[in-house]
Amino acid sequence: MIKNNLIKFLFFIFFFICIFFAIKNTLILGAHFILSNIAIREAFLLKNDINFKGIREPGQKRYFGLIYKYVSDIKNFNFDKIIKTFNKIKKIDINKTEFKAEYNIINLLNQISLISPYEKKITGIYISKDIIPYWNLSCDKYLSSFVSTAITNIVMIKGLSSYDPKACYGHEKEYGFARYKQYNKYPSNTKLNKTDLCKIAINEKLEKIIEIVKYNDLFKFIIYECKI
């Protein structure tokens, strides 16, 4: 009897510990998710500074600063500040913030991503280095090389980022960049015209090039047919 009671007691303790940590982790993850979303939204209302854009130092400095501020407000019961922050981020019009250009470009890439899988196989994307908002999406200058392809699933033409010692992640041989050199593919800052792009497209067995260009204060894309 004593042995059975002891087993039941130990089982109860084990079960209680499991429930306790499950609830604890759920609350921590839930709180982190909510605070992260608030921080990201509030960041759109702040200055568009490349030094604060990215997932590495110094890019993440402002992000964590906002997180710590929210935690401090909660600990100190500063509910007025919390409510004020919620009201600020409730209805953000990104077109009225300093991130309008990046938002415009990402929307264009989302539109391009809707083309058929067949079209994607025969198409390339070109974004020249003078489209500054795209190449300054992150303090990690190498990140931009992969954004358009990640969103559209379309190969990028002349999309390698130039080496920048000021980048917050200046590992020139990471992200597979060393392998590109084995195939004689290097970054290029030269702006290409339709003829140049179509020559590259034909050589790479592509039939179309989509170029993102600046149009007044916004951006748009142009499609070039490059069939032989």
C-alpha positions in Angstrom: 0.0 0.0 0.0 2.8 2.4 1.0 4.7 1.6 -2.2 1.6 2.2 -4.3 0.9 5.5 -2.6 4.6 6.5 -3.1 4.3 5.7 -6.8 1.1 7.7 -7.1 2.7 10.6 -5.3 5.8 10.6 -7.5 3.7 10.4 -10.6 1.6 13.3 -9.4 4.8 15.4 -8.8 6.1 14.5 -12.2 2.8 15.3 -13.8 2.6 18.6 -11.9 6.2 19.6 -13.0 5.4 18.8 -16.6 2.2 20.9 -16.5 4.0 23.7 -14.8 6.8 24.0 -17.3 4.4 23.5 -20.2 2.3 26.5 -19.0 5.5 28.5 -18.2 7.0 27.9 -21.7 3.6 28.7 -23.4 3.4 32.0 -21.5 7.0 32.9 -22.3 6.7 32.1 -26.0 3.3 33.8 -26.2 4.7 36.9 -24.6 7.7 36.9 -26.8 5.6 36.6 -29.9 3.3 39.5 -28.9 6.2 41.8 -27.8 8.2 41.0 -31.0 5.2 41.9 -33.2 4.7 45.2 -31.3 8.4 46.0 -31.6 8.4 45.3 -35.4 5.3 47.4 -35.9 6.6 50.3 -33.8 10.0 50.2 -35.7 8.1 51.3 -38.8 7.3 54.6 -37.1 11.0 55.2 -36.3 13.8 56.5 -38.5 14.8 54.4 -41.5 18.4 53.8 -40.6 20.3 50.9 -42.2 22.3 50.5 -39.0 19.1 49.4 -37.2 17.9 47.0 -40.0 18.9 43.4 -39.6 19.1 40.4 -37.3 22.6 41.0 -36.2 24.4 43.7 -34.3 24.0 46.6 -34.6 20.8 45.9 -36.6 19.1 44.1 -33.7 20.1 46.8 -31.1 16.9 48.9 -31.6 14.7 45.8 -31.8 15.9 44.5 -28.4 15.8 48.0 -27.0 12.1 48.1 -27.8 11.5 44.7 -26.3 13.3 45.6 -23.1 11.2 48.8 -22.9 8.0 46.9 -23.1 9.1 44.4 -20.4 10.1 47.3 -18.2 6.7 49.0 -18.7 4.9 45.7 -17.8 7.1 45.2 -14.7 6.5 48.8 -13.5 2.7 48.7 -14.4 3.1 51.5 -16.8 -0.2 50.6 -18.5 -0.6 54.1 -19.9 2.6 53.7 -22.0 1.5 50.3 -23.1 -1.9 51.5 -24.2 -0.3 54.5 -25.9 2.0 52.1 -27.9 -0.9 49.9 -28.9 -2.8 53.0 -30.2 0.2 54.1 -32.2 0.7 50.8 -34.0 -3.0 49.9 -34.4 -3.4 51.5 -37.8 0.0 52.0 -39.5 0.0 53.3 -43.0 3.5 52.2 -44.2 3.1 54.5 -47.2 3.3 57.4 -44.7 6.5 56.1 -43.1 10.1 56.2 -44.1 9.9 52.6 -45.2 7.6 53.4 -48.1 10.1 52.5 -50.8 11.0 49.1 -49.3 7.3 48.3 -48.9 6.7 49.2 -52.5 9.5 46.9 -53.7 8.4 44.0 -51.6 4.9 44.4 -52.9 6.2 44.3 -56.5 8.1 41.1 -55.7 4.9 39.6 -54.2 3.1 40.4 -57.5 5.8 38.9 -59.6 5.7 35.7 -57.4 2.1 35.1 -58.7 3.3 34.2 -62.3 3.0 30.5 -63.3 5.7 28.0 -62.4 6.5 27.6 -66.1 7.1 31.4 -66.5 9.3 31.3 -63.5 11.6 28.7 -65.1 12.2 30.9 -68.1 12.4 34.3 -66.3 15.1 36.2 -64.4 14.9 39.2 -62.2 17.3 42.2 -62.4 17.6 44.9 -59.7 20.4 47.3 -60.4 22.6 48.6 -57.6 21.1 52.1 -57.9 17.8 50.8 -56.5 19.2 51.8 -53.1 16.2 50.8 -50.9 16.4 47.2 -52.1 20.1 46.8 -51.5 19.8 48.5 -48.1 17.1 46.2 -46.8 19.4 45.1 -44.1 22.7 46.2 -42.4 23.8 42.7 -43.6 24.5 43.8 -47.2 24.7 40.2 -48.4 21.1 39.4 -47.4 19.6 41.4 -50.3 21.0 39.0 -52.8 18.6 36.4 -51.7 15.4 38.4 -50.9 14.0 38.6 -54.4 14.5 34.9 -55.1 13.2 33.9 -51.7 9.9 35.8 -52.4 9.5 35.1 -56.1 11.3 31.7 -56.6 12.9 33.3 -59.7 16.6 33.4 -60.5 18.3 36.8 -60.0 20.5 38.3 -62.7 23.7 40.0 -61.5 22.3 39.8 -58.0 25.5 39.3 -56.0 26.2 41.9 -53.4 29.4 43.8 -53.5 31.8 43.4 -50.6 31.2 46.0 -47.9 33.4 46.0 -44.8 30.8 48.1 -43.0 28.2 45.4 -43.3 27.0 44.0 -40.0 27.8 40.5 -41.2 30.9 40.9 -43.3 31.7 37.3 -44.0 32.6 37.4 -47.6 32.9 33.6 -48.0 29.6 32.7 -46.2 26.2 32.2 -47.8 27.9 30.2 -50.5 29.6 33.3 -52.0 32.9 31.4 -52.3 31.2 28.8 -54.5 30.0 31.6 -56.9 33.6 32.5 -57.5 34.3 28.9 -58.6 31.8 29.5 -61.4 33.4 32.9 -62.3 30.4 34.9 -61.1 31.2 38.1 -59.4 29.3 41.2 -58.1 28.7 44.0 -60.7 27.8 47.6 -60.1 27.4 48.4 -63.8 23.9 49.2 -64.7 22.7 47.0 -67.6 20.3 47.9 -70.4 17.8 45.7 -72.2 20.4 44.5 -74.7 22.9 43.5 -72.0 20.2 41.8 -70.0 18.9 39.8 -72.9 22.4 38.6 -73.8 22.8 37.2 -70.3 19.3 35.8 -70.4 19.9 33.9 -73.7 23.2 32.6 -72.3 21.5 31.3 -69.2 18.6 29.8 -71.3 16.1 32.3 -70.1 13.4 34.0 -72.3 12.4 36.9 -70.1 13.9 39.5 -67.8 11.9 41.4 -65.2 13.6 44.6 -64.2 12.5 46.7 -61.2 13.0 50.4 -61.9 12.3 53.6 -60.2 9.3 55.5 -61.4 8.9 59.0 -59.8 8.8 58.4 -56.1 7.8 54.7 -56.5 9.0 51.6 -58.2 7.5 49.4 -61.0 8.7 46.5 -63.0 9.3 46.1 -66.8 9.3 42.8 -68.6 11.8 42.3 -71.5 11.2 39.5 -74.0 14.5 37.9 -74.9 13.7 35.1 -77.2 16.2 34.3 -80.0 
